[in-house]
Amino acid sequence: MDLIAAATADTDSGYATRVKAGHHDLTSDEPPARGGTDTGPSPTALLLAALAACTSITMRMYAEKKKWELGHIHVRVRQVKADGAEHIEREITCGAALTEDQRARLAEVAGKTPVTRTVKSGMALTTRLL
């Protein structure tokens, strides 16, 4: 088994949670309307942030290989509910002028980022309570 990524979460009381991803320390919480203290993004917001970051990074890597200039990349990701079903909307803006072929290829690349594939696949999850 190859480890791809790992994270831990620790909390003593309330919803504010200390998260460690690699050697990075983060905080996750819930907003006051949901009983939290808003000391960090919600777990769902962290998931969406991971999707946005992975999209931007993967597009930049692809563009560098192709020697394409993208300029500033802005990725907006939202989880919304419409007609009783939840889904994720992703909008990507690049600061550089792109051809239609480049735009089409980058849209394909965005659809195949590692986090996109994980979210879309509904990856298996096992849980053990120790």
Secondary structure in CASP SS format (residue, H / E / C, confidence):
PFRMAT SS
TARGET T0000
AUTHOR 0000-0000-0000
METHOD secondary structure of the structure
MODEL  1
M C 1.00
D C 1.00
L C 1.00
I C 1.00
A C 1.00
A C 1.00
A E 1.00
T E 1.00
A E 1.00
D E 1.00
T C 1.00
D C 1.00
S C 1.00
G C 1.00
Y C 1.00
A C 1.00
T E 1.00
R E 1.00
V E 1.00
K E 1.00
A E 1.00
G C 1.00
H C 1.00
H E 1.00
D E 1.00
L E 1.00
T E 1.00
S E 1.00
D C 1.00
E C 1.00
P C 1.00
P H 1.00
A H 1.00
R H 1.00
G C 1.00
G C 1.00
T C 1.00
D C 1.00
T C 1.00
G C 1.00
P C 1.00
S C 1.00
P H 1.00
T H 1.00
A H 1.00
L H 1.00
L H 1.00
L H 1.00
A H 1.00
A H 1.00
L H 1.00
A H 1.00
A H 1.00
C H 1.00
T H 1.00
S H 1.00
I H 1.00
T H 1.00
M H 1.00
R H 1.00
M H 1.00
Y H 1.00
A H 1.00
E H 1.00
K H 1.00
K H 1.00
K C 1.00
W C 1.00
E C 1.00
L C 1.00
G C 1.00
H C 1.00
I E 1.00
H E 1.00
V E 1.00
R E 1.00
V E 1.00
R E 1.00
Q E 1.00
V E 1.00
K E 1.00
A E 1.00
D C 1.00
G C 1.00
A E 1.00
E E 1.00
H E 1.00
I E 1.00
E E 1.00
R E 1.00
E E 1.00
I E 1.00
T E 1.00
C E 1.00
G C 1.00
A C 1.00
A C 1.00
L C 1.00
T C 1.00
E H 1.00
D H 1.00
Q H 1.00
R H 1.00
A H 1.00
R H 1.00
L H 1.00
A H 1.00
E H 1.00
V H 1.00
A H 1.00
G C 1.00
K C 1.00
T C 1.00
P H 1.00
V H 1.00
T H 1.00
R H 1.00
T H 1.00
V H 1.00
K H 1.00
S H 1.00
G C 1.00
M C 1.00
A C 1.00
L C 1.00
T C 1.00
T C 1.00
R C 1.00
L C 1.00
L C 1.00
END
